[in-house]
Amino acid sequence: GIIQRVAAAVADPDVRGIVLDVDSYGGEAAGCFECAAEVRAMIRESGKPSLAMVDSNAYSAGYALAVAADRVAIIPSGGAGSIGVITMHVDFSKALDNYGVKYTLIYSGKHKADGNPYEALPDDVRAATQARVDSKREAFIAHVAAMRGMDPQRVRDTEADAYEAGKALELGLVDAVMTAPAALAQFQSNLPAPSGAFFMEANMADPTAPDVATVQADARSAEKAR
């Protein structure tokens, strides 16, 4: 859904800049980095400027998506970071024993039932799960470092902490701390002139030239058809 929305904005000739409106405590790791990379690639290829407006939080997967924009602004009371990965195992075996509940897992493949919640977590399964979590964290670190132009060790040293806006700016996780209206106004003021400006000038010089609304409508129709 995010990719489709950005693709639509990139393809629309009336769109001069792209804003990612971010307010997220995070989410699923699977697909997150691929989504952010695709968003960054589409925006860069279009040549349109972009801003991630964090109003008010960008943590974990939310931050991973925010850094796909050229710049990241955050409101003064917001927060960003949590560059890490987490999973959880719950052991219900004692509770089941207390209630006299017996369970039977029937499976094929040695590791098919790894991490199930009906028994204690074996040491080897815990170690394997930790290795996968560590691997995904390293991928997250590399992602942020590449998107933000930061030293990977500097990102790693955050140890997945969540930061208030001022500290996030100090660490280089964001580019500006300002209210959303101010950040958007600044972003808009730096956008390239609308394509209709040329036609408006042409109309003033030549009364027979097509009007702006007609030209823009034709452009949109052509883009949809394409």
C-alpha positions as CSV (number, residue, x, y, z in Angstrom):
1,G,0.0,0.0,0.0
2,I,2.8,2.4,0.8
3,I,4.6,1.6,-2.4
4,Q,1.5,2.1,-4.5
5,R,0.8,5.5,-2.9
6,V,4.4,6.7,-3.5
7,A,4.2,5.3,-7.1
8,A,1.1,7.3,-7.7
9,A,2.6,10.5,-6.4
10,V,5.8,10.0,-8.4
11,A,3.8,9.5,-11.6
12,D,1.5,12.5,-11.1
13,P,2.8,15.5,-13.0
14,D,1.0,17.8,-10.7
15,V,3.0,16.5,-7.7
16,R,6.1,18.6,-7.1
17,G,7.3,17.0,-3.8
18,I,6.5,14.0,-1.7
19,V,5.8,14.0,2.1
20,L,5.9,10.8,4.1
21,D,3.6,11.5,7.1
22,V,5.0,9.2,9.8
23,D,3.6,8.3,13.2
24,S,4.5,4.7,14.0
25,Y,5.9,2.7,16.9
26,G,7.1,0.1,14.4
27,G,5.9,-3.2,13.1
28,E,6.8,-6.3,11.1
29,A,10.4,-6.7,10.1
30,A,9.6,-8.8,7.0
31,G,9.1,-6.6,4.0
32,C,10.1,-3.4,5.9
33,F,13.5,-2.8,4.3
34,E,12.4,-3.8,0.9
35,C,9.5,-1.3,1.1
36,A,11.8,1.5,2.2
37,A,14.4,0.7,-0.5
38,E,11.7,0.8,-3.2
39,V,10.3,4.1,-1.9
40,R,13.8,5.6,-1.9
41,A,14.5,4.4,-5.4
42,M,11.2,5.7,-6.8
43,I,11.7,9.1,-5.2
44,R,15.3,9.4,-6.3
45,E,14.5,8.4,-9.9
46,S,11.6,10.9,-10.1
47,G,13.9,13.7,-9.0
48,K,11.1,15.1,-6.8
49,P,12.2,16.3,-3.3
50,S,10.9,14.4,-0.3
51,L,10.4,14.9,3.4
52,A,9.5,12.5,6.2
53,M,7.4,14.5,8.6
54,V,7.5,12.7,12.0
55,D,4.4,13.7,13.8
56,S,4.9,12.4,16.3
57,N,6.9,9.2,16.5
58,A,9.1,7.1,14.2
59,Y,10.4,4.1,16.0
60,S,11.7,0.8,14.7
61,A,10.1,-0.1,11.4
62,G,8.5,3.3,11.4
63,Y,11.9,4.9,11.5
64,A,13.2,2.5,8.8
65,L,10.5,3.9,6.4
66,A,11.0,7.5,7.4
67,V,14.7,7.5,6.4
68,A,13.7,6.7,2.8
69,A,13.0,10.4,2.4
70,D,15.7,12.9,1.6
71,R,15.1,14.7,4.9
72,V,13.5,13.9,8.2
73,A,11.8,16.5,10.3
74,I,10.3,15.8,13.8
75,I,8.0,17.7,16.0
76,P,9.6,19.0,19.3
77,S,7.6,16.5,21.5
78,G,8.2,13.6,19.1
79,G,10.6,10.7,19.2
80,A,12.7,8.5,16.9
81,G,15.0,5.5,16.9
82,S,14.6,2.0,18.4
83,I,16.9,0.7,15.6
84,G,16.7,-2.9,16.7
85,V,14.7,-6.1,16.4
86,I,12.6,-8.0,18.9
87,T,10.8,-11.3,19.1
88,M,9.2,-13.2,22.0
89,H,8.7,-16.7,23.3
90,V,6.0,-17.5,25.9
91,D,6.2,-20.7,27.9
92,F,2.8,-22.0,29.0
93,S,4.0,-25.4,30.1
94,K,3.7,-24.8,33.8
95,A,0.3,-23.3,33.5
96,L,-0.9,-26.3,31.5
97,D,0.5,-28.7,34.1
98,N,-1.3,-26.8,36.9
99,Y,-4.6,-27.1,34.9
100,G,-4.0,-30.7,34.1
101,V,-3.8,-30.1,30.4
102,K,-1.8,-32.5,28.3
103,Y,-0.6,-31.6,24.8
104,T,0.8,-33.5,21.9
105,L,2.7,-32.0,19.0
106,I,2.8,-34.1,15.9
107,Y,5.2,-32.8,13.3
108,S,7.8,-33.8,10.7
109,G,11.2,-32.2,10.6
110,K,13.5,-31.7,13.6
111,H,12.9,-28.0,13.8
112,K,9.3,-27.8,12.8
113,A,8.1,-27.2,16.4
114,D,11.0,-24.9,17.5
115,G,9.8,-22.1,19.7
116,N,6.3,-23.5,20.4
117,P,4.7,-22.0,23.5
118,Y,3.8,-25.3,25.1
119,E,7.3,-26.2,26.4
120,A,10.4,-24.4,27.7
121,L,12.7,-23.0,25.1
122,P,15.7,-25.3,24.5
123,D,19.1,-23.7,24.6
124,D,19.9,-24.5,21.0
125,V,16.6,-23.1,19.7
126,R,17.2,-19.9,21.8
127,A,20.7,-19.5,20.3
128,A,19.3,-20.0,16.8
129,T,16.6,-17.4,17.4
130,Q,19.1,-15.0,18.9
131,A,21.3,-15.4,15.8
132,R,18.4,-14.5,13.5
133,V,17.4,-11.5,15.5
134,D,21.0,-10.3,15.5
135,S,21.2,-10.8,11.8
136,K,18.1,-8.7,11.2
137,R,19.4,-6.0,13.5
138,E,22.6,-5.8,11.4
139,A,20.5,-5.4,8.3
140,F,18.6,-2.6,10.0
141,I,21.9,-0.9,11.0
142,A,23.2,-1.2,7.4
143,H,19.9,0.2,6.1
144,V,19.9,3.3,8.3
145,A,23.6,3.9,7.7
146,A,23.1,3.8,3.9
147,M,20.0,5.9,3.9
148,R,21.3,8.6,6.3
149,G,25.0,8.5,5.2
150,M,26.1,7.5,8.8
151,D,28.9,5.4,10.1
152,P,27.3,1.9,10.8
153,Q,29.1,1.8,14.2
154,R,27.4,5.1,15.2
155,V,24.0,3.5,14.4
156,R,25.0,0.3,16.3
157,D,26.0,2.3,19.3
158,T,22.4,3.6,19.8
159,E,21.7,0.0,21.1
160,A,18.1,0.3,19.9
161,D,17.3,3.2,22.3
162,A,14.3,5.4,21.7
163,Y,15.2,9.1,21.6
164,E,13.4,12.4,22.2
165,A,13.5,14.8,19.3
166,G,16.5,16.9,20.4
167,K,18.7,13.9,21.1
168,A,17.7,12.3,17.8
169,L,18.8,15.5,16.0
170,E,22.1,15.5,18.0
171,L,22.8,11.9,16.9
172,G,22.0,12.6,13.2
173,L,18.8,10.5,13.1
174,V,16.8,13.4,11.9
175,D,17.6,16.7,10.1
176,A,15.3,19.2,11.9
177,V,13.1,19.7,14.9
178,M,10.1,21.9,14.2
179,T,6.4,21.8,14.2
180,A,4.6,20.1,11.3
181,P,3.1,23.3,9.9
182,A,6.5,25.0,9.9
183,A,8.3,22.0,8.4
184,L,5.7,21.6,5.6
185,A,5.8,25.4,4.9
186,Q,9.6,25.3,4.6
187,F,9.4,22.2,2.3
188,Q,6.8,23.8,0.1
189,S,8.8,27.1,-0.2
190,N,11.7,25.2,-1.6
191,L,9.8,23.2,-4.2
192,P,10.3,23.8,-7.9
193,A,7.8,26.1,-9.7
194,P,4.6,24.3,-10.9
195,S,4.7,23.2,-14.5
196,G,1.6,25.3,-15.1
197,A,3.7,28.5,-14.7
198,F,5.0,28.2,-18.2
199,F,1.5,27.9,-19.7
200,M,0.2,30.8,-17.6
201,E,2.9,33.0,-19.1
202,A,2.2,31.7,-22.6
203,N,-1.5,32.4,-22.2
204,M,-0.7,36.0,-21.2
205,A,1.4,36.4,-24.3
206,D,-0.9,34.5,-26.7
207,P,-4.6,34.6,-26.2
208,T,-5.0,31.6,-28.5
209,A,-2.9,29.3,-26.3
210,P,-4.8,26.5,-24.5
211,D,-5.8,27.3,-20.9
212,V,-3.9,25.8,-18.0
213,A,-6.8,23.6,-16.8
214,T,-7.1,22.0,-20.2
215,V,-3.4,21.3,-20.5
216,Q,-3.2,19.8,-17.0
217,A,-6.3,17.7,-17.6
218,D,-4.8,16.4,-20.9
219,A,-1.6,15.6,-19.1
220,R,-3.4,13.6,-16.4
221,S,-5.4,11.7,-19.0
222,A,-2.3,10.9,-20.9
223,E,-0.5,9.7,-17.8
224,K,-3.4,7.5,-16.8
225,A,-3.6,6.0,-20.3
226,R,0.2,5.3,-20.2
